[in-house]
């Protein structure tokens, strides 16, 4: 039984790392809850998620900076979203690196757009590292300490799986509506 628990914890950290390369919100929240239950270590979870989040955004920046031609091919359908990300970058400046860590829908676009610009790479790496640490600590700690509230909710949702699907559909729909309105042509 201990072998299964050990393997679960090991593979949980690997899954958290891979998931956090592209964002990691839900993965880190799950790791916080599992840490609250004693199945994972919250410090290791925060370190793994933070490092992966930092690395993922760095890779997106790098791809935007050095593979512009190839990236444009894949992003043709998302031109208006890229324009929105560029406007947000101009409006918020350096703060957008921190903001994008918490906003679903622009998380992957902002580092790519910053890579497209002449933004200083060392500055991006430095600010991205600080933002990733702040994101990891805030989300990881909040989910760990909210575990006593979240565990009964997760248990309830486990018994009523259709509510999870309904919630996810609502989140996807809301994000789609927001992106559609934010990127709509002004008349």
C-alpha positions as MATLAB code, in Angstrom:
seq = 'XXXXXXXXXXXXXXXXXXXXXXXXXXXXXXXXXXXXXXXXXXXXXXXXXXXXXXXXXXXXXXXXXXXXXXXXXXXXXXXXXXXXXXXXXXXXXXXXXXXXXXXXXXXXXXXXXXXXXXXXXXXXXXXXXXXXXXXXXXXXXXXXXXXXXXXXXXXXXXXXXXXXXXXXXXXXXXXXXXXXXXXXXXX';
ca = [
       0.000    0.000    0.000;
       2.886    2.395    0.766;
       4.305    1.731   -2.707;
       1.053    2.845   -4.323;
       0.962    5.990   -2.180;
       4.603    6.756   -3.021;
       3.993    6.241   -6.752;
       0.879    8.421   -6.612;
       2.828   11.248   -4.986;
       5.715   10.885   -7.465;
       3.466   10.878  -10.502;
       1.441   13.726   -9.030;
       4.540   15.927   -9.007;
       5.349   14.959  -12.603;
       1.764   15.695  -13.689;
       1.860   19.002  -11.789;
       5.088   19.957  -13.563;
       3.735   19.127  -17.015;
       0.411   20.847  -16.367;
       2.106   23.951  -14.959;
       4.141   24.439  -18.130;
       0.966   25.781  -19.731;
      -0.585   27.516  -16.753;
      -1.136   25.193  -13.849;
      -3.928   26.881  -11.923;
      -6.073   23.782  -11.458;
      -3.040   21.545  -10.966;
      -1.643   23.726   -8.205;
      -5.041   23.999   -6.523;
      -5.345   20.191   -6.655;
      -1.816   19.865   -5.240;
      -2.746   22.280   -2.432;
      -5.788   20.193   -1.570;
      -3.784   16.952   -1.750;
      -1.142   18.565    0.498;
      -3.843   19.532    2.950;
      -4.917   15.889    3.001;
      -1.297   14.769    3.525;
      -0.849   13.088    0.130;
       1.668   15.650   -1.183;
       4.050   18.226    0.261;
       2.907   21.824   -0.294;
       6.456   23.242   -0.417;
       7.548   20.773   -3.098;
       4.284   21.359   -4.983;
       4.793   25.124   -5.000;
       8.414   24.764   -6.119;
       7.517   22.329   -8.919;
       4.581   24.434  -10.176;
       6.534   27.696   -9.928;
       9.526   26.352  -11.830;
       7.343   24.811  -14.545;
       5.272   27.994  -14.880;
       8.443   30.083  -15.180;
       9.892   27.678  -17.726;
       6.676   27.492  -19.773;
       6.352   31.270  -20.076;
      10.041   31.518  -20.905;
       9.622   28.995  -23.711;
       6.617   30.894  -25.073;
       8.617   34.133  -24.992;
      11.513   32.402  -26.753;
       9.208   30.981  -29.437;
       7.681   34.419  -29.992;
      11.098   36.047  -30.203;
      12.953   33.577  -32.407;
      10.201   31.746  -34.332;
       7.947   34.626  -35.377;
       7.274   33.257  -38.852;
       6.307   29.810  -37.627;
       4.250   31.202  -34.750;
       2.276   33.503  -37.052;
       1.122   30.480  -39.068;
      -0.430   28.888  -36.000;
      -1.889   32.115  -34.649;
      -3.639   33.352  -37.808;
      -7.049   32.503  -36.371;
      -6.246   34.404  -33.197;
      -5.126   37.737  -34.673;
      -7.678   39.728  -32.716;
      -6.706   38.001  -29.461;
      -3.065   38.786  -30.215;
      -4.043   42.414  -30.806;
      -5.849   42.436  -27.451;
      -2.751   41.005  -25.768;
      -0.635   43.706  -27.436;
      -3.028   46.442  -26.247;
      -2.899   45.016  -22.711;
       0.900   45.019  -22.885;
       0.929   48.688  -23.914;
      -1.697   49.629  -21.315;
      -0.222   47.802  -18.307;
       3.467   47.562  -19.234;
       5.523   45.326  -16.978;
       2.524   44.626  -14.735;
       0.947   42.473  -17.454;
       3.576   39.809  -16.744;
       2.112   39.518  -13.235;
      -1.517   39.921  -14.287;
      -1.381   37.241  -16.987;
      -0.437   34.586  -14.432;
      -3.937   34.868  -12.970;
      -6.105   35.452  -16.063;
      -7.255   32.455  -18.031;
      -7.433   33.055  -21.772;
      -4.434   35.374  -22.103;
      -1.922   33.343  -20.122;
      -0.263   31.807  -23.191;
      -0.659   34.772  -25.511;
       1.055   37.451  -23.412;
       4.530   35.843  -23.358;
       4.295   35.197  -27.108;
       3.270   38.807  -27.807;
       6.039   40.103  -25.545;
       8.434   37.894  -27.515;
       7.190   39.456  -30.774;
       8.159   42.910  -29.490;
      11.591   44.307  -28.727;
      11.064   43.799  -25.009;
      14.333   43.145  -23.187;
      14.784   39.397  -22.668;
      16.673   39.705  -19.359;
      13.969   41.997  -18.004;
      11.281   39.507  -19.026;
      13.149   36.608  -17.407;
      13.619   38.572  -14.174;
       9.989   39.763  -13.956;
       8.672   36.353  -15.025;
      10.660   34.706  -12.217;
       9.225   37.092   -9.619;
       5.701   36.706  -11.045;
       5.975   32.905  -11.093;
       7.110   32.832   -7.449;
       4.291   35.188   -6.412;
       1.765   33.093   -8.379;
       3.032   29.785   -6.944;
       3.055   30.973   -3.360;
      -0.304   32.745   -3.533;
      -2.258   30.034   -5.348;
      -0.521   27.125   -3.585;
      -0.878   28.598   -0.107;
      -4.462   29.698   -0.667;
      -5.515   26.239   -1.860;
      -3.623   24.548    0.978;
      -5.213   26.697    3.681;
      -8.625   26.531    1.998;
      -8.386   22.737    1.949;
     -10.743   22.359    4.898;
     -13.408   24.209    2.876;
     -12.533   22.715   -0.525;
     -12.377   19.031    0.491;
     -16.114   18.747    1.281;
     -16.889   20.573   -1.975;
     -14.669   18.192   -3.948;
     -16.320   15.222   -2.219;
     -19.757   16.582   -3.114;
     -18.737   17.227   -6.723;
     -17.296   13.730   -6.932;
     -20.753   12.405   -6.153;
     -22.381   14.831   -8.615;
     -20.019   14.780  -11.604;
     -22.487   16.556  -13.890;
     -21.980   19.751  -11.836;
     -18.284   19.746  -12.738;
     -19.153   19.492  -16.417;
     -21.707   22.262  -16.031;
     -19.192   24.477  -14.245;
     -16.508   23.843  -16.881;
     -19.000   24.583  -19.654;
     -19.889   27.854  -17.912;
     -16.211   28.835  -17.580;
     -15.517   28.024  -21.241;
     -18.653   29.876  -22.356;
     -17.808   32.916  -20.218;
     -14.239   33.027  -21.514;
     -15.467   32.703  -25.090;
     -17.997   35.530  -24.619;
     -15.367   37.767  -23.011;
     -12.816   37.113  -25.757;
     -15.443   37.644  -28.450;
     -16.500   40.995  -26.971;
     -12.948   42.100  -26.203;
     -11.763   41.331  -29.725;
     -14.890   42.463  -31.619;
     -14.513   45.169  -34.222;
     -15.662   48.546  -33.007;
     -18.318   50.179  -35.187;
];
